[in-house]
Amino acid sequence: MDRAAIEAIKDRLDIVDIVRRYVELKPVSGRWMGLCPFHNEKTASFSVNGEEGFFYCFGCQASGDIFDFYSHINGIEFKDALEQLAAEAGVELTPGKVDPQAAKRSSERKIFMDMHEHAAKYFSRMLKLPEGREARKYLEGRGMDPSVVESFGLGCSTDDWQGLEKFLISKGYTAEQGVKAGLLSQNAKGRTYDRFRARLIFPITNLSGRVIAFGGRIITDGEPKYLNSSDTPIYKKGEHLYGLSTARNSIARTKQALLTEGYMDVISLHQFGYTNSCGVLGTALTPDQVKRLSGFCSKINLVFDGDAAGLKAALRSTEMILTQGVSCGVVVLPDGEDVDSILQADGAEGFQVFLDQARDGLEFSLETLQAGSSPREVMEWAQGFLKGMASASLRAFYLPKVASGLGVAEAQLRSVFSGALNGPVPQQQNSVLRQQPSAATPVGGQVKDDKYFLRYAVKHPEYVVELSERGVAQVLTSHWGKTLWSKIVAHSGQDIIPLLDDSEKRFYAGCRMEEALSGEELEDEWRHVCKVIARRRYDMGRKKLTDALRRAQAQGDTERVNAYLKVLNDSVWRDDEQH
């Protein structure tokens, strides 16, 4: 962990500014409050302490610093959050000794990101030049408003085989870098050429709004109709959603997302006011995409075509969403229609009719299966659906609903599936679940007592030294408590959050969000803490003497027995001697 870089990033970036990109915050009593983006709630319980640089949710106990928030909300690992925030803050990361290739990869990623920004500007400029006449004509024919075309950064490519390649070379890049970045292609003879030619270009961005890939639709004759960027070091198509960076604020505000297929459908939805819309990127919906989207909302409404392929995709996507613990609605459009055609013909009012008739995800799945599948196939789906749940609690929630939908008794269904459902939660889905902030879990009965002392130390760090001198370390009884206390002592007055594990962060942030005592209340509590420490040390000392006395008695050592008895008789607890 590059501590210097972490501190520099926190100095340059305000956690409140970062959180406000995703959550609507209001100032309340020196803090910032809003609806938690990590669980569904109607009353704001999500609090951000801008002065100390951490967040805490009183509802689900999600907590941490700017890196924790950024990684959780974007569904990425800590190292990726560190790299992205470092780039935003203009902080250079020092490569660690563990991975000598990290610096090379980081430098390469930056080059590829810059190349995509240049390419996006190139394509956008081409759309405005005479070379972009056919693409502009196509957009006009589809009823695209210039403002939405501009906001999504649409562009076009010419039929020139080396147009973009020459442009990138003029900017100081090599053809080899262009191939590795996914912007150029290379044939068997080693000749390089533009990957996207004679196409309407759709930039694909990450959640920070940086261009990381492109999609291209043919605007003349040719195949394939759509061509997408392949996976690169900066882009994995199964992890991103088209338009999410534009839609995320609306999704976070409404707690609902519209998920559809096709670039034009997403753009049309935004043009007609459905700004919480995004789309899959030429692949089936993945757990990573659901995880990323669920960081902003509690319900995903799927909008798919009504043909056989659309129904199949809707069924597969519904199962994926529900097994991850997210609510799901399904909008199936009439066969032969798509989102864009309905919006262009009937406007937002016409599309809203279909949206208002959205079907519950589970009901849609069971009805679709029963209408076109054999009983054996339906039961196999039901078993796989329940077995695939991300947690045992979700499985318990959906089992009676599945039984009701199938028209069988819950006990009978439980009995039939008992063997299949008793196994562990699927590893892939469980790993997804683990990355989401969750409520604190008990770490042992002893922790409750330890937390009394630790809470005081966290809320009143000015007393840490004196607590240490009074021997608080000797009265902590749990490994968790001793570990946290050692961190508090070693880093008191410093930014300690990056050094804490998830359980410690929840406890620390929760304590810091509590109102600190002052005046007589603080003095009274301090006296009580001192008394409890002293009493605990006294009781522990007597227990050790009592244990030693029993051993001496068992060994018949009369001299030691008498000595221990004398010490025990002389050690009488007196409140007035403890202060």
C-alpha positions as CSV (number, residue, x, y, z in Angstrom):
1,M,0.0,0.0,0.0
2,D,1.4,3.3,-1.1
3,R,0.7,5.3,2.0
4,A,2.2,8.6,0.7
5,A,0.0,8.3,-2.5
6,I,-3.1,7.6,-0.4
7,E,-2.6,10.6,1.7
8,A,-1.9,12.8,-1.3
9,I,-5.1,11.6,-3.0
10,K,-7.1,12.4,0.1
11,D,-5.6,15.8,0.3
12,R,-6.5,16.6,-3.3
13,L,-9.9,14.9,-3.6
14,D,-12.9,15.7,-1.3
15,I,-14.9,12.6,-0.4
16,V,-18.0,14.7,-0.3
17,D,-17.5,15.7,-4.0
18,I,-16.9,12.1,-5.0
19,V,-20.0,10.8,-3.2
20,R,-22.2,13.5,-4.6
21,R,-21.5,12.1,-8.1
22,Y,-23.7,9.2,-7.0
23,V,-25.8,10.3,-4.0
24,E,-27.8,13.4,-3.5
25,L,-26.4,14.9,-0.2
26,K,-27.8,17.5,2.1
27,P,-25.9,19.2,5.0
28,V,-27.2,18.1,8.4
29,S,-25.5,19.1,11.7
30,G,-22.0,19.4,10.3
31,R,-22.4,16.2,8.2
32,W,-23.7,15.3,4.8
33,M,-26.7,13.0,4.7
34,G,-28.4,11.1,1.8
35,L,-30.1,7.9,0.8
36,C,-27.7,5.0,1.0
37,P,-26.6,3.7,-2.4
38,F,-25.8,0.3,-0.9
39,H,-29.3,-0.7,0.4
40,N,-32.9,0.2,-0.3
41,E,-34.2,2.9,2.1
42,K,-36.8,5.7,2.2
43,T,-35.3,7.7,5.0
44,A,-31.7,9.0,4.7
45,S,-29.3,7.2,6.9
46,F,-26.1,7.5,4.8
47,S,-23.7,10.0,6.4
48,V,-20.5,11.5,5.1
49,N,-17.9,13.1,7.3
50,G,-16.1,15.4,5.0
51,E,-13.7,16.8,7.6
52,E,-12.4,13.4,8.6
53,G,-12.9,11.8,5.1
54,F,-15.1,8.8,5.7
55,F,-18.7,7.6,5.2
56,Y,-21.1,5.5,7.4
57,C,-24.6,4.2,6.9
58,F,-26.6,3.8,10.1
59,G,-28.9,1.4,8.3
60,C,-26.5,-1.2,6.7
61,Q,-23.3,-0.2,8.4
62,A,-21.5,0.3,5.0
63,S,-18.4,2.4,5.9
64,G,-14.9,3.4,4.9
65,D,-13.0,6.1,3.2
66,I,-13.0,7.6,-0.3
67,F,-11.4,4.4,-1.7
68,D,-13.9,2.1,-0.1
69,F,-16.8,4.1,-1.4
70,Y,-15.4,4.4,-4.9
71,S,-14.6,0.7,-5.2
72,H,-18.0,-0.4,-3.7
73,I,-20.1,2.0,-5.8
74,N,-18.3,1.1,-9.0
75,G,-17.9,-2.6,-8.3
76,I,-14.1,-2.6,-8.7
77,E,-11.2,-3.8,-6.6
78,F,-9.2,-1.5,-4.3
79,K,-6.2,-1.3,-6.6
80,D,-8.4,-0.2,-9.5
81,A,-10.0,2.5,-7.3
82,L,-6.6,3.6,-6.2
83,E,-5.3,3.9,-9.8
84,Q,-8.4,5.7,-11.0
85,L,-8.5,8.2,-8.1
86,A,-4.8,8.7,-8.4
87,A,-5.2,9.6,-12.1
88,E,-8.0,12.0,-11.2
89,A,-6.0,13.7,-8.5
90,G,-2.8,13.8,-10.5
91,V,-0.9,11.6,-8.1
92,E,1.8,9.3,-9.3
93,L,1.7,5.8,-7.7
94,T,5.0,4.2,-6.7
95,P,5.1,0.6,-7.9
96,G,5.4,-1.9,-5.1
97,K,8.2,-4.5,-4.9
98,V,5.7,-7.3,-5.0
99,D,4.7,-6.8,-8.7
100,P,7.5,-5.4,-10.8
101,Q,5.2,-5.3,-13.9
102,A,2.7,-3.0,-12.1
103,A,4.4,0.2,-13.3
104,K,4.5,-1.1,-16.9
105,R,0.8,-2.1,-16.8
106,S,-0.2,1.2,-15.2
107,S,1.7,3.2,-17.8
108,E,0.2,1.1,-20.6
109,R,-3.3,1.6,-19.3
110,K,-2.8,5.4,-19.3
111,I,-1.5,5.3,-22.8
112,F,-4.6,3.3,-24.0
113,M,-6.9,5.6,-22.1
114,D,-5.4,8.7,-23.8
115,M,-5.5,7.0,-27.2
116,H,-9.2,6.4,-26.8
117,E,-9.8,10.0,-25.8
118,H,-8.0,11.1,-29.0
119,A,-9.9,8.5,-31.1
120,A,-13.2,9.8,-29.6
121,K,-12.4,13.4,-30.7
122,Y,-11.3,12.1,-34.1
123,F,-14.6,10.3,-34.7
124,S,-16.7,13.2,-33.3
125,R,-14.9,15.6,-35.7
126,M,-15.5,13.3,-38.6
127,L,-19.3,13.4,-37.9
128,K,-19.3,17.2,-38.3
129,L,-17.2,17.2,-41.6
130,P,-18.4,16.4,-45.1
131,E,-17.2,12.8,-44.6
132,G,-19.9,12.4,-41.9
133,R,-22.9,13.3,-44.2
134,E,-24.3,9.8,-44.4
135,A,-24.0,9.3,-40.7
136,R,-25.7,12.6,-40.0
137,K,-28.4,11.7,-42.4
138,Y,-28.9,8.4,-40.7
139,L,-29.2,10.1,-37.2
140,E,-31.7,12.6,-38.6
141,G,-33.7,9.8,-40.1
142,R,-33.8,8.1,-36.7
143,G,-35.1,11.3,-35.0
144,M,-32.0,11.8,-32.9
145,D,-31.8,15.3,-31.3
146,P,-28.4,17.0,-31.8
147,S,-28.1,17.6,-28.1
148,V,-28.4,14.0,-27.2
149,V,-26.0,13.1,-30.0
150,E,-23.5,15.5,-28.5
151,S,-24.0,14.3,-24.9
152,F,-23.3,10.7,-25.9
153,G,-20.3,11.8,-27.9
154,L,-21.4,10.1,-31.1
155,G,-19.1,10.1,-34.1
156,C,-18.4,8.3,-37.3
157,S,-15.6,6.7,-39.2
158,T,-14.9,6.9,-42.9
159,D,-14.2,4.0,-45.2
160,D,-10.5,4.9,-45.2
161,W,-8.5,1.8,-44.0
162,Q,-5.8,3.9,-42.4
163,G,-7.6,7.1,-41.3
164,L,-7.5,6.6,-37.6
165,E,-4.1,4.9,-37.7
166,K,-2.5,7.9,-39.4
167,F,-4.2,10.2,-36.9
168,L,-2.9,8.2,-33.9
169,I,0.6,8.1,-35.4
170,S,0.5,11.9,-35.8
171,K,-0.2,12.1,-32.0
172,G,3.0,10.1,-31.2
173,Y,1.5,6.6,-30.8
174,T,2.6,3.4,-32.7
175,A,0.5,1.1,-34.8
176,E,1.4,-1.7,-32.3
177,Q,-0.1,0.3,-29.5
178,G,-3.2,0.9,-31.5
179,V,-3.7,-2.9,-32.1
180,K,-3.2,-3.7,-28.4
181,A,-5.6,-0.9,-27.5
182,G,-8.3,-2.4,-29.7
183,L,-8.4,0.6,-32.1
184,L,-6.6,-1.1,-35.0
185,S,-6.6,-4.6,-36.4
186,Q,-3.7,-6.6,-37.9
187,N,-3.9,-9.3,-40.6
188,A,-1.9,-12.4,-41.0
189,K,0.8,-10.6,-43.0
190,G,1.3,-8.0,-40.2
191,R,-0.5,-5.2,-42.0
192,T,-2.4,-2.9,-39.6
193,Y,-5.7,-1.0,-40.5
194,D,-8.6,0.7,-38.7
195,R,-10.9,-1.6,-36.9
196,F,-13.9,0.7,-37.3
197,R,-14.6,1.8,-40.9
198,A,-17.7,3.4,-42.5
199,R,-19.6,3.2,-39.2
200,L,-21.6,5.3,-36.8
201,I,-19.4,5.3,-33.7
202,F,-20.7,5.0,-30.1
203,P,-18.1,5.7,-27.4
204,I,-18.3,3.4,-24.4
205,T,-17.2,5.0,-21.2
206,N,-16.3,3.8,-17.7
207,L,-18.1,5.2,-14.7
208,S,-15.7,8.1,-14.5
209,G,-16.8,9.2,-18.0
210,R,-13.5,8.2,-19.7
211,V,-13.8,6.5,-23.1
212,I,-12.5,2.9,-22.9
213,A,-14.0,1.3,-26.0
214,F,-16.3,1.8,-29.0
215,G,-19.3,0.3,-30.7
216,G,-19.8,0.8,-34.4
217,R,-23.0,0.4,-36.6
218,I,-22.6,0.0,-40.3
219,I,-24.3,3.0,-42.2
220,T,-23.9,1.7,-45.7
221,D,-23.8,-1.9,-46.9
222,G,-21.7,-4.5,-45.1
223,E,-21.4,-7.0,-42.3
224,P,-21.5,-7.2,-39.4
225,K,-24.2,-4.7,-38.6
226,Y,-22.7,-3.9,-35.2
227,L,-19.0,-4.2,-34.4
228,N,-17.7,-3.7,-30.8
229,S,-14.3,-3.3,-29.3
230,S,-12.7,-6.5,-28.2
231,D,-11.4,-7.0,-24.6
232,T,-8.3,-4.9,-23.8
233,P,-6.3,-4.0,-20.7
234,I,-8.8,-1.1,-20.1
235,Y,-12.0,-2.8,-21.2
236,K,-13.9,-6.0,-20.3
237,K,-17.2,-6.0,-22.1
238,G,-18.8,-8.2,-19.4
239,E,-18.1,-5.6,-16.7
240,H,-19.5,-2.4,-18.3
241,L,-22.9,-1.1,-19.4
242,Y,-23.5,1.3,-22.2
243,G,-24.6,4.7,-20.9
244,L,-24.2,4.0,-17.2
245,S,-21.9,6.9,-16.6
246,T,-24.6,9.2,-18.0
247,A,-27.5,7.5,-16.2
248,R,-25.9,6.8,-12.8
249,N,-27.1,10.0,-11.1
250,S,-30.7,9.4,-12.3
251,I,-30.5,5.7,-11.3
252,A,-29.2,6.6,-7.9
253,R,-32.0,9.2,-7.4
254,T,-34.8,7.0,-8.5
255,K,-33.4,3.7,-7.2
256,Q,-34.5,2.1,-10.5
257,A,-32.7,1.4,-13.7
258,L,-34.0,0.6,-17.2
259,L,-31.8,-2.0,-18.9
260,T,-32.2,-2.7,-22.6
261,E,-30.3,-3.9,-25.6
262,G,-28.8,-1.7,-28.4
263,Y,-27.1,1.7,-28.4
264,M,-29.9,3.5,-30.2
265,D,-32.5,2.3,-27.7
266,V,-30.5,3.7,-24.8
267,I,-30.0,7.0,-26.5
268,S,-33.7,7.3,-27.5
269,L,-34.7,6.6,-23.9
270,H,-32.5,9.4,-22.7
271,Q,-33.9,11.7,-25.4
272,F,-37.4,11.1,-24.3
273,G,-36.7,11.6,-20.6
274,Y,-35.8,8.1,-19.3
275,T,-32.4,9.2,-18.1
276,N,-32.0,6.1,-15.9
277,S,-31.5,3.9,-18.9
278,C,-28.4,1.9,-19.9
279,G,-27.7,-1.1,-22.1
280,V,-25.8,-4.4,-22.3
281,L,-22.8,-4.5,-24.6
282,G,-23.3,-7.2,-27.2
283,T,-23.2,-10.0,-24.7
284,A,-25.5,-11.7,-22.3
285,L,-25.9,-10.0,-18.9
286,T,-23.2,-11.0,-16.5
287,P,-23.0,-11.1,-12.6
288,D,-20.4,-8.3,-12.8
289,Q,-22.8,-6.0,-14.7
290,V,-25.6,-6.8,-12.2
291,K,-23.2,-6.1,-9.3
292,R,-22.2,-2.8,-10.8
293,L,-25.7,-1.7,-11.5
294,S,-27.1,-2.8,-8.1
295,G,-24.6,-0.4,-6.5
296,F,-27.0,2.4,-7.7
297,C,-30.4,0.9,-7.4
298,S,-32.7,-1.7,-5.8
299,K,-34.7,-2.5,-8.9
300,I,-33.9,-3.2,-12.5
301,N,-36.6,-3.1,-15.2
302,L,-35.6,-5.1,-18.3
303,V,-36.9,-3.9,-21.7
304,F,-36.6,-6.5,-24.4
305,D,-38.1,-7.2,-27.8
306,G,-41.0,-9.6,-27.9
307,D,-39.5,-12.1,-30.4
308,A,-38.1,-15.5,-29.4
309,A,-34.6,-14.1,-28.9
310,G,-35.8,-11.3,-26.8
311,L,-37.8,-13.6,-24.5
312,K,-34.9,-15.9,-24.1
313,A,-32.6,-12.9,-23.2
314,A,-35.2,-11.6,-20.8
315,L,-35.5,-14.9,-19.1
316,R,-31.8,-15.4,-18.7
317,S,-31.3,-11.8,-17.5
318,T,-34.2,-12.0,-15.0
319,E,-32.7,-15.1,-13.4
320,M,-29.3,-13.4,-13.2
321,I,-30.8,-10.3,-11.4
322,L,-33.1,-12.1,-9.0
323,T,-30.4,-14.6,-7.9
324,Q,-28.2,-11.6,-6.9
325,G,-30.9,-10.2,-4.6
326,V,-32.1,-7.3,-6.8
327,S,-35.8,-6.7,-7.6
328,C,-36.7,-7.1,-11.3
329,G,-39.4,-6.1,-13.6
330,V,-39.8,-7.2,-17.2
331,V,-41.2,-5.1,-20.1
332,V,-41.8,-7.2,-23.2
333,L,-42.5,-5.2,-26.3
334,P,-44.7,-6.3,-29.2
335,D,-43.0,-8.5,-31.7
336,G,-41.5,-6.4,-34.5
337,E,-41.2,-3.3,-32.2
338,D,-38.3,-2.0,-30.3
339,V,-37.8,0.8,-27.8
340,D,-36.7,3.3,-30.4
341,S,-39.6,2.6,-32.8
342,I,-42.2,3.0,-30.0
343,L,-40.7,6.2,-28.7
344,Q,-40.4,7.8,-32.2
345,A,-43.9,6.8,-33.1
346,D,-45.8,7.4,-29.8
347,G,-43.4,9.4,-27.6
348,A,-42.8,8.9,-23.9
349,E,-46.5,8.5,-23.2
350,G,-46.7,5.5,-25.6
351,F,-43.7,3.9,-24.0
352,Q,-44.9,4.6,-20.5
353,V,-48.0,2.4,-21.2
354,F,-45.7,-0.6,-21.6
355,L,-43.5,0.4,-18.6
356,D,-46.6,0.6,-16.4
357,Q,-47.5,-2.9,-17.4
358,A,-44.1,-4.3,-16.4
359,R,-44.4,-7.8,-15.0
360,D,-42.8,-9.1,-11.9
361,G,-39.5,-10.9,-12.8
362,L,-40.3,-14.2,-11.1
363,E,-43.8,-14.3,-12.3
364,F,-42.6,-13.6,-15.9
365,S,-40.0,-16.4,-15.7
366,L,-42.4,-19.0,-14.4
367,E,-45.2,-18.1,-16.8
368,T,-42.8,-18.0,-19.8
369,L,-41.3,-21.4,-18.9
370,Q,-44.6,-23.1,-18.3
371,A,-45.9,-21.8,-21.6
372,G,-43.1,-23.2,-23.7
373,S,-41.2,-25.9,-21.7
374,S,-41.9,-29.4,-20.5
375,P,-42.6,-30.0,-16.8
376,R,-39.2,-31.6,-16.5
377,E,-37.5,-28.4,-18.0
378,V,-39.6,-26.2,-15.7
379,M,-38.5,-28.1,-12.6
380,E,-34.9,-28.2,-13.7
381,W,-35.0,-24.4,-14.1
382,A,-36.6,-23.9,-10.7
383,Q,-34.0,-26.1,-9.0
384,G,-31.1,-24.3,-10.7
385,F,-32.7,-20.9,-9.9
386,L,-33.0,-21.7,-6.2
387,K,-29.6,-23.3,-6.0
388,G,-28.0,-20.3,-7.7
389,M,-29.2,-17.8,-5.1
390,A,-26.4,-15.6,-3.8
391,S,-27.3,-16.4,-0.2
392,A,-29.3,-18.9,1.9
393,S,-31.6,-16.1,3.1
394,L,-32.5,-15.2,-0.5
395,R,-33.2,-18.9,-1.2
396,A,-35.5,-19.0,1.8
397,F,-37.3,-15.9,0.5
398,Y,-37.9,-17.2,-3.0
399,L,-38.6,-20.9,-2.3
400,P,-42.3,-20.3,-1.2
401,K,-42.8,-17.9,-4.2
402,V,-41.5,-20.5,-6.6
403,A,-43.7,-23.1,-5.1
404,S,-46.8,-20.9,-5.4
405,G,-45.9,-20.0,-9.0
406,L,-45.6,-23.7,-9.8
407,G,-48.8,-24.6,-8.0
408,V,-47.2,-27.1,-5.6
409,A,-47.0,-27.2,-1.9
410,E,-43.9,-25.5,-0.4
411,A,-43.1,-28.5,1.8
412,Q,-43.3,-30.8,-1.2
413,L,-41.0,-28.6,-3.3
414,R,-38.5,-28.3,-0.3
415,S,-38.6,-32.1,0.0
416,V,-37.9,-32.7,-3.7
417,F,-35.1,-30.2,-3.9
418,S,-33.7,-30.8,-0.4
419,G,-30.5,-32.6,-1.6
420,A,-29.7,-30.0,-4.3
421,L,-30.4,-27.0,-2.1
422,N,-28.3,-28.0,0.9
423,G,-25.0,-27.3,-0.8
424,P,-22.9,-24.2,-0.4
425,V,-23.8,-20.9,-2.1
426,P,-22.2,-20.8,-5.6
427,Q,-18.6,-19.5,-5.2
428,Q,-18.8,-17.0,-8.1
429,Q,-22.0,-15.4,-6.8
430,N,-20.8,-15.5,-3.2
431,S,-17.7,-13.6,-4.2
432,V,-19.8,-11.0,-5.8
433,L,-21.9,-10.7,-2.7
434,R,-18.8,-10.4,-0.5
435,Q,-17.7,-7.3,-2.3
436,Q,-20.9,-5.5,-1.3
437,P,-21.0,-3.5,1.9
438,S,-22.9,-5.5,4.5
439,A,-24.1,-5.2,8.1
440,A,-21.6,-6.0,10.8
441,T,-21.5,-9.6,11.9
442,P,-20.7,-10.7,15.5
443,V,-17.0,-11.5,16.1
444,G,-17.4,-13.2,19.4
445,G,-19.2,-12.7,22.8
446,Q,-16.1,-11.1,24.2
447,V,-16.1,-8.3,21.8
448,K,-19.2,-6.7,23.4
449,D,-17.2,-5.9,26.5
450,D,-14.1,-4.8,24.6
451,K,-16.2,-2.4,22.5
452,Y,-17.0,-0.3,25.6
453,F,-13.4,0.7,26.0
454,L,-12.6,0.9,22.3
455,R,-15.7,3.1,21.7
456,Y,-14.4,5.6,24.2
457,A,-10.9,5.6,22.6
458,V,-12.3,6.2,19.1
459,K,-14.8,8.9,20.2
460,H,-12.2,10.7,22.4
461,P,-8.7,10.1,20.9
462,E,-7.2,12.6,23.3
463,Y,-7.6,9.9,26.0
464,V,-5.7,7.1,24.2
465,V,-2.4,7.7,26.0
466,E,-4.0,7.8,29.4
467,L,-6.1,4.7,28.7
468,S,-2.9,2.9,27.7
469,E,-1.2,4.0,30.9
470,R,-4.2,2.8,33.0
471,G,-3.7,-0.7,31.4
472,V,-6.7,-1.0,29.1
473,A,-4.7,-3.4,26.9
474,Q,-4.6,-5.9,29.9
475,V,-8.4,-6.0,30.2
476,L,-9.3,-6.6,26.5
477,T,-10.3,-10.2,26.1
478,S,-10.8,-10.7,22.4
479,H,-8.4,-11.0,19.5
480,W,-10.5,-8.5,17.6
481,G,-10.4,-6.0,20.4
482,K,-6.6,-6.4,21.0
483,T,-5.9,-6.0,17.3
484,L,-7.9,-2.8,16.9
485,W,-6.5,-1.3,20.1
486,S,-2.9,-1.9,18.9
487,K,-3.8,0.0,15.7
488,I,-5.4,2.8,17.6
489,V,-2.3,3.2,19.9
490,A,0.2,3.0,17.0
491,H,-1.7,5.4,14.8
492,S,-3.6,7.7,17.1
493,G,-4.1,11.1,15.5
494,Q,-3.4,9.7,12.0
495,D,-5.6,8.5,9.1
496,I,-6.2,5.1,10.5
497,I,-9.1,3.9,8.2
498,P,-6.8,2.4,5.4
499,L,-5.3,0.1,8.1
500,L,-8.6,-1.3,9.3
501,D,-10.4,-4.4,8.1
502,D,-14.1,-4.2,7.2
503,S,-15.4,-5.0,10.7
504,E,-13.1,-2.5,12.3
505,K,-14.1,0.2,9.7
506,R,-17.8,-0.3,10.5
507,F,-17.1,0.0,14.2
508,Y,-14.7,3.0,13.9
509,A,-16.9,5.0,11.5
510,G,-20.0,4.3,13.6
511,C,-18.3,5.6,16.7
512,R,-17.0,8.7,15.0
513,M,-20.4,9.5,13.7
514,E,-21.8,9.4,17.3
515,E,-22.0,12.7,19.1
516,A,-18.9,13.1,21.4
517,L,-19.4,13.9,25.1
518,S,-18.3,17.1,26.6
519,G,-18.2,19.0,29.9
520,E,-19.4,17.2,33.0
521,E,-20.8,14.3,31.0
522,L,-17.4,13.6,29.6
523,E,-15.8,13.8,33.1
524,D,-18.4,11.5,34.5
525,E,-17.9,9.0,31.7
526,W,-14.2,9.1,32.1
527,R,-14.4,8.4,35.8
528,H,-16.7,5.4,35.0
529,V,-14.3,4.1,32.4
530,C,-11.4,4.3,34.8
531,K,-13.5,2.5,37.5
532,V,-14.4,-0.3,35.0
533,I,-10.8,-0.8,34.0
534,A,-9.6,-0.9,37.5
535,R,-12.4,-3.3,38.5
536,R,-11.7,-5.5,35.5
537,R,-8.0,-5.6,36.4
538,Y,-8.8,-6.4,40.0
539,D,-11.2,-9.2,39.1
540,M,-8.6,-10.7,36.6
541,G,-5.9,-10.5,39.3
542,R,-8.1,-12.3,41.8
543,K,-9.0,-15.0,39.3
544,K,-5.3,-15.7,38.6
545,L,-4.7,-16.0,42.4
546,T,-7.7,-18.3,42.8
547,D,-6.5,-20.5,40.0
548,A,-3.0,-20.6,41.5
549,L,-4.6,-21.4,44.9
550,R,-6.5,-24.4,43.5
551,R,-3.4,-25.8,41.9
552,A,-1.4,-25.4,45.1
553,Q,-4.2,-27.2,47.0
554,A,-4.2,-30.0,44.5
555,Q,-0.5,-30.4,44.9
556,G,-0.7,-30.3,48.7
557,D,1.6,-27.3,49.0
558,T,0.5,-25.9,52.3
559,E,3.0,-23.0,52.3
560,R,1.9,-21.7,48.9
561,V,-1.8,-22.2,49.9
562,N,-1.4,-20.0,53.0
563,A,0.5,-17.3,51.0
564,Y,-2.2,-17.2,48.3
565,L,-5.0,-17.0,51.0
566,K,-3.3,-14.1,52.7
567,V,-3.0,-12.2,49.4
568,L,-6.6,-12.9,48.6
569,N,-7.8,-11.8,52.0
570,D,-5.8,-8.6,51.9
571,S,-7.0,-7.7,48.4
572,V,-10.4,-6.2,49.0
573,W,-12.0,-4.0,46.4
574,R,-12.7,-0.4,47.5
575,D,-14.2,2.2,45.1
576,D,-12.5,5.0,46.9
577,E,-9.0,3.6,46.3
578,Q,-9.3,3.5,42.6
579,H,-9.1,7.2,41.8
